[in-house]
Amino acid sequence: MYRIPPGTVHAPEFREGLDWIGTPPVRLSDLRGRIVVLDFWTYG
């Protein structure tokens, strides 16, 4: 099993009020111990 080394910097929580597509809002802390892929995009 892969373990994150002590002292590693973690991602900050998502801010409140974001729009979620296809899922209810989640917190990164709820996903601890799972493999997660984040896909960020915007109109530009």
N, CA, C and O atoms as a GROMACS GRO file, in nm:
protein
  176
    1MET      N    1   0.084  -0.117   0.000
    1MET     CA    2   0.000   0.000   0.000
    1MET      C    3   0.089   0.125   0.000
    1MET      O    4   0.188   0.131   0.073
    2TYR      N    5   0.054   0.222  -0.080
    2TYR     CA    6   0.129   0.347  -0.088
    2TYR      C    7   0.088   0.439   0.027
    2TYR      O    8  -0.030   0.455   0.055
    3ARG      N    9   0.186   0.497   0.092
    3ARG     CA   10   0.158   0.591   0.201
    3ARG      C   11   0.224   0.724   0.170
    3ARG      O   12   0.336   0.729   0.119
    4ILE      N   13   0.155   0.832   0.203
    4ILE     CA   14   0.210   0.966   0.184
    4ILE      C   15   0.310   0.992   0.295
    4ILE      O   16   0.279   0.971   0.412
    5PRO      N   17   0.430   1.038   0.260
    5PRO     CA   18   0.533   1.064   0.361
    5PRO      C   19   0.488   1.172   0.461
    5PRO      O   20   0.416   1.264   0.424
    6PRO      N   21   0.530   1.160   0.586
    6PRO     CA   22   0.498   1.263   0.686
    6PRO      C   23   0.549   1.400   0.641
    6PRO      O   24   0.655   1.410   0.579
    7GLY      N   25   0.475   1.503   0.672
    7GLY     CA   26   0.516   1.639   0.638
    7GLY      C   27   0.477   1.681   0.498
    7GLY      O   28   0.509   1.793   0.456
    8THR      N   29   0.409   1.594   0.423
    8THR     CA   30   0.367   1.627   0.287
    8THR      C   31   0.256   1.732   0.292
    8THR      O   32   0.169   1.727   0.380
    9VAL      N   33   0.258   1.826   0.200
    9VAL     CA   34   0.155   1.930   0.193
    9VAL      C   35   0.031   1.871   0.128
    9VAL      O   36   0.040   1.804   0.026
   10HIS      N   37  -0.085   1.896   0.188
   10HIS     CA   38  -0.212   1.846   0.136
   10HIS      C   39  -0.289   1.957   0.067
   10HIS      O   40  -0.268   2.075   0.095
   11ALA      N   41  -0.379   1.919  -0.022
   11ALA     CA   42  -0.462   2.016  -0.093
   11ALA      C   43  -0.558   2.082   0.005
   11ALA      O   44  -0.606   2.018   0.099
   12PRO      N   45  -0.588   2.211  -0.016
   12PRO     CA   46  -0.686   2.279   0.070
   12PRO      C   47  -0.827   2.232   0.037
   12PRO      O   48  -0.852   2.181  -0.072
   13GLU      N   49  -0.919   2.249   0.131
   13GLU     CA   50  -1.059   2.214   0.107
   13GLU      C   51  -1.117   2.306  -0.001
   13GLU      O   52  -1.070   2.418  -0.022
   14PHE      N   53  -1.220   2.256  -0.069
   14PHE     CA   54  -1.293   2.339  -0.165
   14PHE      C   55  -1.369   2.446  -0.089
   14PHE      O   56  -1.416   2.421   0.022
   15ARG      N   57  -1.382   2.564  -0.147
   15ARG     CA   58  -1.457   2.671  -0.079
   15ARG      C   59  -1.607   2.645  -0.092
   15ARG      O   60  -1.652   2.575  -0.183
   16GLU      N   61  -1.682   2.702  -0.002
   16GLU     CA   62  -1.827   2.687  -0.002
   16GLU      C   63  -1.888   2.759  -0.122
   16GLU      O   64  -1.832   2.857  -0.170
   17GLY      N   65  -2.002   2.709  -0.170
   17GLY     CA   66  -2.075   2.776  -0.277
   17GLY      C   67  -2.033   2.741  -0.418
   17GLY      O   68  -2.080   2.804  -0.513
   18LEU      N   69  -1.945   2.641  -0.436
   18LEU     CA   70  -1.905   2.602  -0.571
   18LEU      C   71  -2.017   2.526  -0.638
   18LEU      O   72  -2.098   2.462  -0.571
   19ASP      N   73  -2.023   2.532  -0.773
   19ASP     CA   74  -2.121   2.455  -0.849
   19ASP      C   75  -2.065   2.315  -0.874
   19ASP      O   76  -1.951   2.301  -0.919
   20TRP      N   77  -2.144   2.213  -0.847
   20TRP     CA   78  -2.105   2.074  -0.867
   20TRP      C   79  -2.191   2.016  -0.978
   20TRP      O   80  -2.311   2.043  -0.984
   21ILE      N   81  -2.132   1.936  -1.066
   21ILE     CA   82  -2.204   1.873  -1.177
   21ILE      C   83  -2.204   1.723  -1.155
   21ILE      O   84  -2.098   1.661  -1.148
   22GLY      N   85  -2.323   1.663  -1.146
   22GLY     CA   86  -2.335   1.519  -1.138
   22GLY      C   87  -2.308   1.457  -1.003
   22GLY      O   88  -2.305   1.334  -0.992
   23THR      N   89  -2.290   1.536  -0.901
   23THR     CA   90  -2.265   1.483  -0.767
   23THR      C   91  -2.300   1.590  -0.664
   23THR      O   92  -2.289   1.709  -0.692
   24PRO      N   93  -2.343   1.549  -0.547
   24PRO     CA   94  -2.361   1.649  -0.442
   24PRO      C   95  -2.223   1.700  -0.397
   24PRO      O   96  -2.123   1.632  -0.419
   25PRO      N   97  -2.217   1.817  -0.335
   25PRO     CA   98  -2.088   1.869  -0.289
   25PRO      C   99  -2.016   1.770  -0.197
   25PRO      O  100  -2.079   1.703  -0.115
   26VAL      N  101  -1.884   1.762  -0.213
   26VAL     CA  102  -1.802   1.676  -0.128
   26VAL      C  103  -1.690   1.758  -0.066
   26VAL      O  104  -1.658   1.867  -0.114
   27ARG      N  105  -1.632   1.705   0.038
   27ARG     CA  106  -1.515   1.766   0.101
   27ARG      C  107  -1.398   1.673   0.076
   27ARG      O  108  -1.414   1.551   0.076
   28LEU      N  109  -1.281   1.729   0.057
   28LEU     CA  110  -1.163   1.646   0.036
   28LEU      C  111  -1.136   1.556   0.156
   28LEU      O  112  -1.087   1.444   0.140
   29SER      N  113  -1.167   1.604   0.275
   29SER     CA  114  -1.145   1.522   0.394
   29SER      C  115  -1.232   1.396   0.394
   29SER      O  116  -1.195   1.296   0.454
   30ASP      N  117  -1.348   1.401   0.326
   30ASP     CA  118  -1.434   1.282   0.315
   30ASP      C  119  -1.373   1.176   0.224
   30ASP      O  120  -1.413   1.060   0.229
   31LEU      N  121  -1.277   1.215   0.141
   31LEU     CA  122  -1.217   1.124   0.044
   31LEU      C  123  -1.082   1.069   0.092
   31LEU      O  124  -1.015   0.997   0.017
   32ARG      N  125  -1.043   1.100   0.212
   32ARG     CA  126  -0.914   1.054   0.265
   32ARG      C  127  -0.903   0.902   0.257
   32ARG      O  128  -0.996   0.830   0.294
   33GLY      N  129  -0.790   0.855   0.207
   33GLY     CA  130  -0.766   0.711   0.195
   33GLY      C  131  -0.811   0.653   0.062
   33GLY      O  132  -0.795   0.533   0.039
   34ARG      N  133  -0.867   0.736  -0.025
   34ARG     CA  134  -0.914   0.690  -0.156
   34ARG      C  135  -0.830   0.753  -0.266
   34ARG      O  136  -0.769   0.858  -0.247
   35ILE      N  137  -0.827   0.689  -0.380
   35ILE     CA  138  -0.761   0.747  -0.498
   35ILE      C  139  -0.862   0.840  -0.563
   35ILE      O  140  -0.975   0.801  -0.590
   36VAL      N  141  -0.820   0.965  -0.588
   36VAL     CA  142  -0.911   1.067  -0.639
   36VAL      C  143  -0.847   1.134  -0.761
   36VAL      O  144  -0.729   1.167  -0.760
   37VAL      N  145  -0.927   1.154  -0.865
   37VAL     CA  146  -0.884   1.229  -0.983
   37VAL      C  147  -0.970   1.354  -0.988
   37VAL      O  148  -1.093   1.345  -0.991
   38LEU      N  149  -0.907   1.471  -0.990
   38LEU     CA  150  -0.978   1.598  -0.999
   38LEU      C  151  -0.962   1.654  -1.140
   38LEU      O  152  -0.851   1.663  -1.191
   39ASP      N  153  -1.072   1.691  -1.202
   39ASP     CA  154  -1.071   1.748  -1.337
   39ASP      C  155  -1.122   1.890  -1.329
   39ASP      O  156  -1.241   1.913  -1.310
   40PHE      N  157  -1.031   1.987  -1.344
   40PHE     CA  158  -1.068   2.128  -1.338
   40PHE      C  159  -1.078   2.183  -1.479
   40PHE      O  160  -0.991   2.157  -1.562
   41TRP      N  161  -1.184   2.260  -1.506
   41TRP     CA  162  -1.198   2.324  -1.636
   41TRP      C  163  -1.278   2.451  -1.621
   41TRP      O  164  -1.347   2.471  -1.520
   42THR      N  165  -1.269   2.536  -1.722
   42THR     CA  166  -1.342   2.662  -1.723
   42THR      C  167  -1.366   2.703  -1.868
   42THR      O  168  -1.299   2.655  -1.959
   43TYR      N  169  -1.460   2.790  -1.886
   43TYR     CA  170  -1.482   2.847  -2.019
   43TYR      C  171  -1.379   2.956  -2.039
   43TYR      O  172  -1.350   3.032  -1.947
   44GLY      N  173  -1.324   2.964  -2.158
   44GLY     CA  174  -1.224   3.068  -2.177
   44GLY      C  175  -1.220   3.123  -2.316
   44GLY      O  176  -1.140   3.212  -2.345
   0.00000   0.00000   0.00000
